[in-house]
Amino acid sequence: MWTELVKSFLFIAIELTILFIVISFVISLLQGYIPYEKIEKKLSGGNKIIAAFAAILFAFITPFCSCSTIPVVVNMLKKKMPFGIVMIFLFASPVLDPTILTIMGVVLGWKVTIIYTVLTTVFSIIIGFTLEQLGFERYVKNIVMKGYEEQNTKFNLKLAFKETVDLMKSVYPYLLLGAAIGAIIHGLVPTEWISSVFGRDNWWLIPIAAIVGIPLYIRLSSMIPISQILIMKGMALGPVMAMMISSAGASLPEVILLKSIFKKELVITFILSVVTMSTISGFIFYLI
């Protein structure tokens, strides 16, 4: 049994390691060509639709986890960018990581990844503009945080290598954790039990998975290998994706950081919005 567990762990870990290093390095190289100043101008522009998609693009090309997104949000608020656009970035940044999305495509399939990307993009835009229309900007505190630096790099192999190493240090442990949990589930948890308890007909698991995902703080990088094994074991895609979106979109550390820049009304609304986004997305995956 232990031999099978180790083999399963090594197979998942090696596959993810190769994907992660290659994709991270390529993305680090390409970031030197990204016109950040032009994107920031679009974010502050008068056309809300263009600004919204610029915020999504900015979220996509800045591969931050949910916690490191907060200093960027503070910087955007300091620059007096439209509140709705800032909220779109806040919701989209943790869930639209190019490295993780590519790995998701390879591991879970490109159809799942495309649907996931479209859903998180649409919901981030809807929620961001809704909060702006409802006047939630009044719940932003007047606090300045440090720690954000403008991205202004050129094409540089040495810098790309350094960024890949830094990213490995911060994210790779979670990939290994996910691989270990996935190997344990694969080796010890009966397929029949997962498919019967967490199978397709149990729609009520979707909102539960969305709520459970937040305090668990399972990063998206950990959830991908776990999700792969759960789906292979017969767990329905709906609750898996609901937990994936909620755990990435509103982790417990991020909520604590948000409390320092948002009043409690906006923090609570943020959490409810992420739970709603992940629940509805889960149901869409369930129906598909």
GINOR-V723144 format. One record per backbone hydrogen bond with DSSP energy under -1.0 kcal/mol. CO is the residue of the C=O (numbers start at 1). NH is the residue of the N-H. If there is no record, write none. Layout:
CO/NH
CO/NH
//
This chain:
1/5
2/6
3/7
4/8
5/9
6/10
7/11
8/12
9/13
10/14
11/15
12/16
13/17
14/18
15/19
16/20
17/21
18/22
19/23
20/24
21/25
22/26
23/27
24/28
25/29
26/30
27/31
29/32
30/33
31/34
34/36
35/39
36/40
37/41
38/42
39/43
40/44
47/51
48/52
49/53
50/54
51/55
52/56
53/57
54/58
55/59
56/60
57/61
62/64
67/70
69/73
70/74
71/75
72/76
73/77
74/78
75/79
76/81
77/80
82/86
83/87
84/88
85/89
86/90
87/91
88/92
89/93
92/96
97/101
98/102
99/103
100/104
101/105
102/106
103/107
104/108
109/113
110/114
111/115
112/116
113/117
114/118
115/119
116/120
117/121
118/122
119/123
120/124
121/125
122/126
123/127
124/128
125/129
126/130
127/131
128/132
129/133
130/134
131/136
132/135
135/138
136/139
137/140
139/263
141/143
156/160
157/161
158/162
159/163
160/164
161/165
162/166
163/167
164/168
165/169
166/170
167/171
168/172
171/174
171/175
172/176
173/177
174/178
175/179
176/180
177/181
178/182
179/183
180/184
181/185
182/186
183/187
184/188
185/189
190/194
191/195
192/196
193/197
194/198
198/236
199/202
201/203
202/205
203/206
204/208
205/209
206/210
207/211
208/212
209/213
212/216
219/222
219/223
220/224
222/226
223/227
224/228
225/229
226/230
227/231
228/232
229/233
230/235
231/234
236/240
237/241
238/242
239/243
240/244
241/245
242/246
243/247
244/248
245/249
246/250
251/255
252/256
253/257
254/258
255/259
257/260
258/261
258/262
261/141
263/267
264/268
265/269
266/270
267/271
268/272
269/273
270/274
271/275
272/276
273/277
274/278
275/279
276/280
277/281
278/282
279/283
280/284
281/285
282/286
283/287
284/288
//
